Amino acid sequence: MTLESKVFGIIFLIMFLDMFLLLAFASITVRKLKKNPATKDFLGFEIYSGFNIFGIAQALSWPRTITKKTDSSKFSFIVANAELLHKHTNKFDKILARSFYWPMIFSVISLLLFGALSELGVFVVSK
């Protein structure tokens, strides 16, 4: 087993476990926010069905200094309103959002990085 296959295996394991966190976050937090009349219109732009799950997780995971800037920009209709979401979620929802969002971001960036490095020939397979 090469180093490349071990690295890709670890990344895919993280993505597989993150899939269950996505399901939990969507069924617990996002469903609650979609049913709430105060928040259902402020969950961000939905390009396709379920896309706003990532926007909600992003709004609950990013630092408030960054989300304040995105909430006040002219493109604020695209992102979820972080201030409103923080008011209508509890500590468990925020922990669930962070435990889903950051491993997903890490695994996607790592997969793209290691795929590019593999194509550039950084990982040399010796036989």
RORO-46364 format. One record per residue: x, y, z of N, C-alpha, C in turn. Coordinates in steps of 0.1 Angstrom, whole numbers, plus 5000, padded with zeros to 4 digits. Layout:
! RORO-46364
XYZXYZXYZ/...
//
This chain:
! RORO-46364
500849885000500050005000500950125000/500750214991501550334989501150444998/501950545000501650665007500450735001/500350744988499250804981497950744984/497950604984496650544987496250555001/497250555010496950575025496350715027/496950815021496450955022494950965017/494750915005493450914999492450835007/492850725013491950645021491550725034/492450795040492150875052491150995048/491451055037490551165032489151115030/489050995023487750945020487050885032/487850845042487250805055486550925062/487351035062486751155068485551205060/485551195047484351235039483151135042/483451005044482350915047481750935060/482550965070482050995084481351125084/481751225076481151355075479751345068/479551245060478251225054477151205065/477551125075476551105086476251235094/477351315095477151445102476251535094/476451525080475551605072474051565073/473851445074472451395076471851435089/472751425100472251465113472051615113/472951695108472751845108471551885100/471351825088470151855080468851825087/468851705093467551665098467251725112/468251765119468051825132467951985131/468952045127469052185127468352255115/468652215103468152285091466652265091/466152145094464652125094464052225104/464652235116464052325126464052475121/465152515114465252655109464252675098/464052575089463152595078461652595083/461352535094459952545100459752675107/460752735112460652865120460252975110/459153045112458853155103459753275104/460453285115461453405116462653375108/463053255105464353225099464153165085/463053115081462853045068463253125056/463053255057463353345045464853395045/465553365055466953415057468053305057/467753195050468653085050469553085038/469553185030470453195019469853145006/470553174995470153134982470352984979/469252924975469352774972469452754957/470652724953470952694939470252564935/470352464943469652334941469252284955/468352194954467752144967468752094977/468752144988469752104999470952184999/471152274990472452354990472552455002/471452495007471452595018471952525031/472052395031472552325043474052365045/474752375034476152415035476252565039/475352645034475352785038475052815052/474152735057473752745072474852695080/475552585076476652535084477852635084/478052705072479052805071478752925080/477552965080477153085088477353055103/477052935107477252895121478652865125/479552835115480952795118481952905117/481752995108482753105106482753195117/483853265120483853365131482853485128/482353535138481353645137481853765130/483153795131483653915124483553905109/483753785104483653755089482153755085/481353695093479953685089479253815090/479653905099479154045099479354115086/480554095081480854155068480054095057/479753965057478953915046477553945048/477053965060475654005062475354145058/476354225058476154365054476554405040/477054305032477454325019476154335009/476454374997475254384988474854244982/475654144985475354014980474853924992/474353995003473953925015472753825013/472053845002470953754999471353614995/472653594991473153464987473553385000/474053445010474453375022473353375033/473453285042472553275053472853395063/471853445069471953555079472453495092/473753505094474453445105473953495119/473753625120473253685133471853625137/470953615127469653555130469753405133/470653335126470753195129471353165143/472353255147472853235160471853265171/470853345168469753375178468853255179/468653185168467653075168468152935169/469452925172470052795174470652785188/470752655193471352635206472752595204/473452565215474852525216475052395208/474152295209474252175202474252195187/473352275182473252305168474552365163/475152455170476352515166477552415166/477652335176478652235177478452135165/477252095162476952005151477352065138/477052195136477452265124478952275122/479652295133481152305132481752165130/481152065136481751935134481451875121/480451925114480151895100480951975090/480952105092481552195082483052185081/483752195092485252205091485852075086/485451955090485951835083485651825068/484451875065484051875050485051965043/485252085048486152175041487552115040/488052065051489352005052489451885041/488451805041488551685032488551725017/487651825014487551865000488851934996/489352025004490652095000491751995000/491851895009492851795009492751704996/491551664993491351584981491851654968/491451784967491851864955493351874955/493951904967495451924968496151804964/495851684971496551564968496251514954/495151534948494851504934495751584925/495851714928496751794919498251754921/498651724933500051674936500251544929/499351454929499451324923499651344908/498851434902498951454887500251524883/500851604893502051664890503251574892/503051454897504051354899504851364912/504251424922504951434935504951304942/503951224940503951084946504450994935/505650944937506250854928506050714932/505450634923505250494926506350414921/507050344930508150264926507750114927/508150044917507849904917508949814919/
//
